[in-house]
Amino acid sequence: MSGNKSNSQKTEGHRKRLREKFMISGLTGFHDYEVIELLLTLATPRKDCKDTAKLALKRFKTLPGVFEATPRELCEIDGIGPKNLFGIKLIKAVAERYLEKRLINKNPLNNSKEVFDYLYHSMRDKSRECFKVIFLDVKNKIIAVETLFQGTLTSSAVYPREVLTAALEHHAAALIFAHNHPSGEPKPSSDDIYITRQLFFACMMMGITVHEHLVIGNNDYFSFADQGLITRMKREYELQMK
């Protein structure tokens, strides 16, 4: 009994130190497994969570990898059950909502880092391609951010009609497109370029400006605007309209 009590006291002392460290300096100085451990302690009253956190990190390689793992995959880790699962998924959703809300009513052309921070956090480690649209008003302030399509990005998966419908519903004057590459390589495919051109022309026909299309990789991105592709599409459109 005394041994069990001693172990319990050690566990509680370790948790207390982790929590105090977080309250003083946030996550500065924390290892990724300690972040996971801290999350697991919220739904695990007395059990030591360090080994479970290390197992999760070993299985999923990175902290974002743990957050992106499916419920079934997470529950395969010894020590992670439904209560822990809820906490992990909740914290990820809260972080995404927080970053998204910070963007509303800001001009992404002047606050590009916050836009990139949000896109990286919400898209870079997903196992499927996701196509997001950032809707802007006439002053280029963000009205809303939506994921319109999921799956492989092909001409049959992204429909200009649905993009335009969503833009009109939001009364958007301009758009920014973004999608991720699960491979981690942000270089656009020929399909990416073809679809962007289709979307660009359809939006221009409706008087809606397309500022950008970002392809998100692991720790990098490709900008259609920076690489001159948006300008080239604009020239092509203007030539066709003559």
N, C-alpha and C positions, 0 to 999 in steps of 0.2 A: 504493500500500500504506500509506504513512504517513497519507494522508487517511482511509482506512478505520479505521486504528488509532486515530486521533484521535477519530473519531466514536464508536467503540466505547468509548473511555475516557470521553467526555462522557456517553454513555448510562449507563455503569456508575456514574459519579459522581452523576448525577441520581437513579438508583435508590437509591443508598446514602443520599443526603440525604433522600429520601422515607421510607425505612425507619427512619432514625434519628429523623426527626421524629415518626413514628408511635410508636416505642418510648418517646419522651420524653413525648408528650402525647396519645397515642391519635389519634383522627380530628379533634380540635379544630383548626380552622383549615384543614382540607382542603376543597378544592372537590370536588364530586361526581365530576367527571371524573378527579380525582387518586385517589379511592377505587377507581374502576374500573381506572385505570392500575396501581395497586398490585396489584390482583388479577391483572391480565393478566401482570404480570412474573413471577408464581410459575411459570407454565408457558411463559414465553418467555425463554429464557436471555440473549440478547444484543440482540434487536431493540428499538428504541424503541417504546413502547406508547402514548405520549401521544396521537398523532393517532387511533389506533384507539379509544381511550377517548372522545375527543371526538366521533368519528363515532357511537359507540354511544349516547352521551347525546343527541346531536342527533336521532337516529332515534327513540329511545324516550322522550324528553322529561325523564324523571326517573330518579333512581337506582333507586327501586322498579320503575319501568317496565322498566329493563334486567334486573333480577332476574326479573321476571314474563314477559319475552319467551320465546317458544318456542325450542327448539334450532335449528329451521330459520331463524327470524328472526335469531337471534344470528349464525349462520354466514354470513348474507348480508353481514355487516359485514366489510370488508376488514381482515384481520389477526386475526380470531377464528376459530379452528379447534376441533376436538374437545377438545384439551387445555385450552384456555382455557374452553371451554364447561363442562367438568367442574368447574373451579374456581369459576366463577360460580354454578352450580347447587348445588354442595356448600356454599358459604359461606351461601347463603340457607337451605338445609335445616338446617344446623348452628345458625344464628341462631334459627330457629323452634323447634327441639328445645330449645335452651337456655332460651328464654323460657317454653316449655311446662313444662319440668321445674321451673322456679322457682315455678310455681303450685301444684304438687302438695303436698298437706297444708297449704295455706294457706286461710284463709277469704276468699273473694272479696268478701264483703260488707264486710269490714274492709280489704281490699287491692285496692280497685277499680282503682287506677291501674295496678298490674301486670297485671290482667286486661285493661284497655283497651289497654295497651302491646302485649300479646301479640296481641290481636284486630286492632288496627290493623296491626301488622307482617304478620300472616299472611293478612289478608283484604282490606285496603282497595284494593289495586291489581289484584285478580284480574279477569280478563275474563269469568268466569262466576260466577253466584251460588253460594255455598257455605253450607250450613247446618251450624253446629257446635253441639254440646251439651257443656256442662260438667257433669259428674256430681259430686254432693256427698254426703258422708256425713251422719249424724244431727247432727254438730257443725258442719255447713256447711263442712267442709274438702274441698278438691278431691281427688277420687279419680282422675279421668281427663278428658281432653278429646278428643273425636272429631268428625271431619267425617262426618256421616251421609248427606248428600245434596248433589249438585251439579247445576247447571242452573238453569233458570227456576223460581222459587219459586211453584208453583201447587198447588192442592189435590190434583192428580194426582201431584205430585212428592215431597211430604212425607207420609209415612204415620205416623200416631200409633202404629200397631201396632209398627213398627220402632223408634220412639223408646222405647216402653215395654219392648220386648224388650231393648234395649241397657241401659236403666235397671235392669232386673231382673238382667241379667248382671253389672252392676257393683255390685249391692246398693245402689243409690243411694236416698237419702231425699229428695233435692231436685235440681232441675235449673235451669240457666240456658241459654237459647237465644241464639244469635247468628247473623246472616247479613249478607252484604254486598250493597250495591247498586253494580254496576259503573259506573252512571251518575255515582256520586259524591254523589248526593242521598239523605240518610238517611231522609227522610220515608217512613213505611210506606204501602204500597198497601192497597187494600181486601182483596186476597188475603192480604197479610201479617197483617192483623188477624183475618181469618176463620180462617186456619190456626192462629194463636196461640191463638185461642179454642178450636178443636178440640183442640189439644194440651193446653191447660190443663185442660179438662173431663175428657179421657181420663186424665191424670195424677192429678187429684184423685180420680177414681173408684178408682184403685189406691192411694190414700194417699201419693202422691208430690207434694211441693210444687214449684210453679214460681215461682221468685223474680223472674225477669227475662227479657225478650227484648230484645236490643240489635240495632239495625240500623246497620251500619257504612258510613259514606260515606268521602269522601277525607280530610277533616281534621275530621270531626265524626261524631256518632252520635246516634241517637234511642233513648231508654230508655222501654220500655213501663211500667216501674215508676215512674219519675220523673213521667211524664205521667198517672199514675193509672189506666192501662188494666188493669194486673194487679189492682188493688183492685176495679175495676168488674167484672172477670170473676169474682172471688171472690164478690162480692155476688150476681151472677147465678146462680152455682153453688149458693150457700146457699139462695137463693129456690126453686130447682128441687128441692132436696132436702127442702124442708119438706113 
